[in-house]
Amino acid sequence: MKTPLLCVSLALTVVVPVHAENVLRWASQGDALTFDPHAQNEGPTNTANLQVYEPLVKRNESLTKIPGLATAWETVEPTVWEFKLREGVKFHDGADFTAEDVVFSFQRAQSETSDFRDYITSVTEIKAVDDYTVQLVTDGPNPILPDQLTQIGMMDSGWAEEHSVTEPQDFANQEETYAVRNANGTGPFILELREPDVRTVMVKNPDWWGLDENPHNIDRIVYTPVSNEATRVAALLSGELDYVLDPPLQDLERIKNTPGLKVQSVNQIRTIFLGLNVGAEALESSDMTEANPFSDPRVRQAMYQAIDIDAIQQKVMRGNSIPAGIITSPGVHGYTEALDARLAHDPEGAKSLLEEAGYPDGFQATLDCPNDRYNNDEAICQAVVGMLGRIGIQVNLDAQTKSLHFPKIQNRETDFYMLGWGVPPLDSHYVFNFLYRSDGSWNATGFGDERLDELVQAMEQEVDLEQRDAMIAEAWDIAKESNAYLPLHHQVISWAMSDKLTLPIRADDSPRFYMARIAE
């Protein structure tokens, strides 16, 4: 372990100038995928981008909506939301932030290569009323539009044109553009250096509009991705890191008991689950070349009931998870405890279901799994492989970095995969829209249901809350009955840090460093 730790040390110290007063050095297991703010809707990527770029509507540490680059918003007609923009805001290169940039940013976010287009499918027109007023016209009343805007960063239209990045990066096809490694936002930090999978350096924006309300004292942020768990912990214990986003679960007590360090924990708004390709005629990775076992609901139920989620919770997650019955968590509108009840673990019943479905001897399949994204992701997949093996399903595990794993899902090149899903708008519509809608951008299952598609459209436009809740409940009943996704658990997250650092933990696992302070 000495060599990796040395590498971390060099990476951290070489970029820190002597004159920097307060340097926040932090690490997690996996890097942001890109700095193009509209290319990848992925948690760590959004975390990085939203230090530099800002949305119209933000969320505070308790995830309540607050003004961002918009100071106020209201519906001026049933299908028109109007946003008053913050005046006097500058991009990092000194250009003025105006309505022109908002119109450009939303149109860019609607592009085919944008991973944010499903946030704003209801928006049919973006209009600049004047330099500091923008209207978003929707295809019907949309009561949750401000919630849907909290992850969409605003870009400088002139900068994008100058650097030929008016369209988002095509991440799934590994396109390289100027916006992948460079940025020009309005946010509290300026991107100074971007070396993917090596280090990222940001510096304080002295002209940030929010400094009066958020007088943080972070002059420089140095981020180093460190995939090795022992190395991350060693760097924290030695003082080379001030903050680790994802400390290994097995080391939490050790960190808590180390003088000078502390641990904060919270139930995260993120659910971990397995996706099944139910729509294909045959599976590419299976020995069943003329049939698709996953298309049979009995097989999907058998796989669900073969998974001993309590064992995973206790042995793999060390208690840091909450067994899930649906793929959304407490804190999301539409979640209920009744929906979250799981089918019983029943391996014998699972074997009977397989036999009934015509697979008495099981079958083979490949499980695609990330190894640097979620808490103990590869270990969870290994446990699932063993559990499915006990009912006769022989699973080959293909675990790899998230930068290779996610394109498999987006390009529909996987039969069986792990995914985790947070819900930034805090509304079930987001889950249905991305994961269950027939053409949802992250729906790699091939699952589609005409009634559910109707409900997804209707619930985005329904302003009667009681009727809307009934639509959400009906949609969850359809989704849960399908077992197109096998729910595993809701994550419990912990942040480990120096006790000199104050940084409020957020249930979206997304630190906002303008909220941080280092004791001087």
Backbone hydrogen bonds, N-H to C=O, Kabsch-Sander energy under -0.5 kcal/mol:
donor,donor_aa,acceptor,acceptor_aa,energy
5,L,1,M,-1.8
6,L,2,K,-2.3
7,C,3,T,-2.1
8,V,4,P,-2.1
9,S,5,L,-2.6
10,L,6,L,-2.6
11,A,7,C,-2.4
12,L,8,V,-2.2
13,T,9,S,-2.4
14,V,10,L,-2.3
15,V,11,A,-0.5
16,V,13,T,-0.9
20,A,17,P,-1.3
24,L,22,N,-0.5
24,L,220,R,-3.0
25,R,23,V,-0.7
26,W,24,L,-0.6
26,W,222,V,-2.4
27,A,243,Y,-1.6
28,S,224,T,-0.6
35,F,180,V,-1.0
39,A,36,D,-1.5
40,Q,36,D,-0.6
42,E,40,Q,-1.7
46,N,42,E,-2.9
47,T,43,G,-2.6
48,A,44,P,-2.0
49,N,45,T,-2.7
50,L,46,N,-2.7
51,Q,48,A,-1.4
52,V,48,A,-0.5
52,V,49,N,-1.3
53,Y,49,N,-3.7
58,K,66,I,-2.7
60,N,64,T,-2.3
63,L,60,N,-2.1
66,I,58,K,-2.5
68,G,56,L,-2.0
68,G,70,A,-1.0
69,L,55,P,-2.1
70,A,56,L,-2.1
71,T,84,K,-2.7
72,A,84,K,-1.1
74,E,82,E,-1.9
76,V,74,E,-0.6
76,V,80,V,-1.9
77,E,80,V,-1.3
80,V,77,E,-2.0
81,W,136,L,-2.5
82,E,74,E,-3.4
83,F,134,V,-3.2
84,K,72,A,-2.6
85,L,83,F,-0.6
85,L,132,Y,-2.5
86,R,69,L,-2.9
89,V,86,R,-0.6
91,F,95,A,-3.3
92,H,185,G,-2.3
94,G,91,F,-2.4
97,F,89,V,-2.4
98,T,96,D,-0.6
99,A,131,D,-2.1
101,D,98,T,-1.0
102,V,98,T,-1.1
103,V,99,A,-2.6
104,F,100,E,-2.2
105,S,101,D,-2.5
106,F,102,V,-2.4
107,Q,103,V,-2.1
108,R,104,F,-2.5
109,A,105,S,-2.4
110,Q,106,F,-1.0
111,S,108,R,-1.7
114,S,111,S,-1.4
115,D,38,H,-1.8
116,F,38,H,-0.6
117,R,114,S,-0.6
119,Y,116,F,-1.6
120,I,116,F,-0.7
120,I,117,R,-0.8
121,T,118,D,-0.6
123,V,120,I,-1.1
124,T,122,S,-0.5
124,T,137,V,-2.9
125,E,137,V,-1.5
127,K,135,Q,-3.0
129,V,127,K,-0.8
129,V,133,T,-1.9
130,D,133,T,-1.2
133,T,130,D,-1.3
134,V,83,F,-2.3
135,Q,127,K,-2.9
136,L,81,W,-2.8
137,V,125,E,-2.9
137,V,135,Q,-0.6
138,T,79,T,-2.5
139,D,122,S,-2.2
145,L,142,N,-1.2
148,Q,144,I,-1.5
149,L,145,L,-0.7
149,L,146,P,-0.8
150,T,147,D,-0.8
152,I,149,L,-1.2
153,G,151,Q,-0.9
154,M,54,E,-2.3
156,D,184,N,-0.6
157,S,155,M,-0.7
160,A,156,D,-2.3
161,E,157,S,-2.1
162,E,158,G,-2.5
163,H,159,W,-1.9
164,S,161,E,-1.3
165,V,160,A,-3.0
171,F,169,Q,-1.4
173,N,170,D,-0.6
174,Q,171,F,-2.5
175,E,170,D,-2.4
180,V,177,T,-1.3
181,R,177,T,-0.5
181,R,178,Y,-0.8
182,N,178,Y,-0.9
187,G,52,V,-2.9
189,F,51,Q,-1.8
190,I,203,V,-3.1
192,E,190,I,-0.6
192,E,201,V,-2.7
193,L,201,V,-1.9
195,E,199,R,-2.7
198,V,195,E,-2.5
199,R,195,E,-2.1
200,T,223,Y,-2.1
201,V,193,L,-2.6
202,M,221,I,-2.3
203,V,190,I,-2.3
204,K,219,D,-2.2
205,N,188,P,-2.6
208,W,205,N,-1.7
211,L,208,W,-1.4
214,N,210,G,-2.1
216,H,214,N,-2.6
217,N,516,A,-0.7
219,D,22,N,-1.9
219,D,217,N,-0.7
220,R,22,N,-1.6
221,I,202,M,-3.0
222,V,24,L,-2.7
223,Y,200,T,-3.1
223,Y,221,I,-0.6
224,T,26,W,-2.1
226,V,28,S,-2.5
232,R,228,N,-2.0
233,V,229,E,-2.2
234,A,230,A,-2.5
235,A,231,T,-2.3
236,L,232,R,-1.8
237,L,233,V,-2.9
238,S,234,A,-2.1
239,G,235,A,-0.5
239,G,236,L,-0.9
240,E,235,A,-1.6
241,L,235,A,-1.6
242,D,25,R,-3.2
243,Y,25,R,-1.4
244,V,496,A,-3.2
245,L,27,A,-2.1
251,D,248,P,-1.7
252,L,249,L,-1.2
255,I,251,D,-2.4
256,K,252,L,-2.7
257,N,253,E,-2.0
258,T,255,I,-1.7
261,L,258,T,-1.9
262,K,497,M,-2.4
264,Q,495,W,-2.6
266,V,493,I,-2.1
268,Q,266,V,-0.5
268,Q,491,Q,-2.1
269,I,507,A,-3.0
270,R,268,Q,-1.6
271,T,421,W,-1.6
272,I,489,H,-3.5
273,F,419,L,-2.7
274,L,486,L,-2.0
275,G,417,Y,-3.3
276,L,484,A,-2.0
277,N,415,D,-2.7
278,V,276,L,-1.7
278,V,445,T,-1.5
279,G,445,T,-1.8
283,L,288,M,-0.7
283,L,291,A,-1.0
286,S,283,L,-0.7
289,T,287,D,-1.5
291,A,288,M,-1.0
295,S,292,N,-1.7
296,D,293,P,-1.7
299,V,296,D,-0.9
300,R,296,D,-1.7
301,Q,297,P,-2.3
302,A,298,R,-2.1
303,M,299,V,-2.4
304,Y,300,R,-2.3
305,Q,301,Q,-2.7
306,A,302,A,-1.1
307,I,303,M,-0.8
307,I,304,Y,-1.0
308,D,306,A,-0.6
309,I,307,I,-1.3
312,I,308,D,-1.7
313,Q,309,I,-2.5
314,Q,310,D,-2.4
315,K,311,A,-3.1
316,V,311,A,-0.7
316,V,312,I,-1.1
317,M,312,I,-2.7
319,G,313,Q,-3.2
320,N,317,M,-2.4
321,S,319,G,-1.1
322,I,490,H,-2.0
324,A,488,L,-2.4
332,V,329,S,-1.6
333,H,426,L,-2.3
335,Y,332,V,-2.2
340,D,336,T,-1.5
341,A,338,A,-1.2
346,D,305,Q,-2.1
346,D,344,A,-0.5
350,A,346,D,-2.3
351,K,347,P,-2.0
352,S,348,E,-1.9
353,L,349,G,-2.1
354,L,350,A,-2.2
355,E,351,K,-2.3
356,E,352,S,-2.6
357,A,353,L,-1.9
358,G,355,E,-1.3
359,Y,354,L,-3.1
362,G,359,Y,-1.7
363,F,392,G,-0.6
365,A,394,Q,-1.9
367,L,396,N,-2.9
368,D,366,T,-0.6
368,D,416,F,-3.1
369,C,398,D,-2.4
371,N,400,Q,-1.3
377,D,374,Y,-1.7
380,I,376,N,-2.4
381,C,377,D,-2.1
382,Q,378,E,-2.4
383,A,379,A,-2.0
384,V,380,I,-2.4
385,V,381,C,-2.5
386,G,382,Q,-1.8
387,M,383,A,-2.1
388,L,384,V,-2.7
389,G,385,V,-1.8
390,R,386,G,-1.1
391,I,388,L,-1.3
392,G,389,G,-1.3
393,I,388,L,-2.2
394,Q,363,F,-2.2
394,Q,392,G,-0.8
395,V,393,I,-0.7
396,N,365,A,-2.8
396,N,394,Q,-0.5
397,L,395,V,-0.5
398,D,367,L,-2.9
398,D,396,N,-0.5
399,A,397,L,-0.6
400,Q,369,C,-2.2
404,L,401,T,-1.7
405,H,401,T,-2.1
406,F,402,K,-2.5
408,K,404,L,-0.8
408,K,405,H,-0.6
409,I,405,H,-1.1
410,Q,406,F,-2.6
411,N,407,P,-2.6
412,R,409,I,-1.3
413,E,408,K,-3.5
417,Y,275,G,-2.0
418,M,368,D,-2.1
419,L,273,F,-2.4
421,W,271,T,-2.4
423,V,269,I,-0.8
426,L,423,V,-1.8
428,S,333,H,-1.9
430,Y,427,D,-1.5
431,V,427,D,-0.5
431,V,428,S,-0.7
432,F,428,S,-2.1
433,N,429,H,-3.1
434,F,430,Y,-1.8
435,L,431,V,-2.6
436,Y,431,V,-0.7
436,Y,432,F,-1.4
437,R,432,F,-2.8
440,G,437,R,-2.4
442,W,434,F,-1.6
443,N,440,G,-1.7
444,A,442,W,-1.3
453,D,449,D,-2.6
454,E,450,E,-1.9
455,L,451,R,-2.3
456,V,452,L,-2.5
457,Q,453,D,-1.8
458,A,454,E,-2.6
459,M,455,L,-3.1
460,E,456,V,-0.9
461,Q,457,Q,-0.6
461,Q,458,A,-1.2
462,E,458,A,-1.2
465,L,463,V,-0.9
468,R,464,D,-2.7
469,D,465,L,-2.6
470,A,466,E,-1.6
471,M,467,Q,-1.8
472,I,468,R,-2.3
473,A,469,D,-2.5
474,E,470,A,-2.2
475,A,471,M,-2.5
476,W,472,I,-2.4
477,D,473,A,-1.9
478,I,474,E,-2.0
479,A,475,A,-2.7
480,K,476,W,-3.1
481,E,477,D,-2.0
482,S,478,I,-1.3
483,N,479,A,-1.0
486,L,274,L,-3.0
488,L,272,I,-2.3
489,H,272,I,-1.1
490,H,322,I,-2.9
491,Q,270,R,-2.1
492,V,320,N,-1.2
493,I,266,V,-2.5
495,W,264,Q,-2.8
496,A,244,V,-2.3
497,M,262,K,-2.5
498,S,242,D,-2.6
499,D,260,G,-2.6
501,L,498,S,-1.6
502,T,517,R,-3.0
503,L,501,L,-0.6
509,D,506,R,-2.0
513,F,511,P,-0.6
515,M,512,R,-2.1
516,A,513,F,-1.3
517,R,502,T,-1.8
519,A,500,K,-2.9
519,A,517,R,-0.5
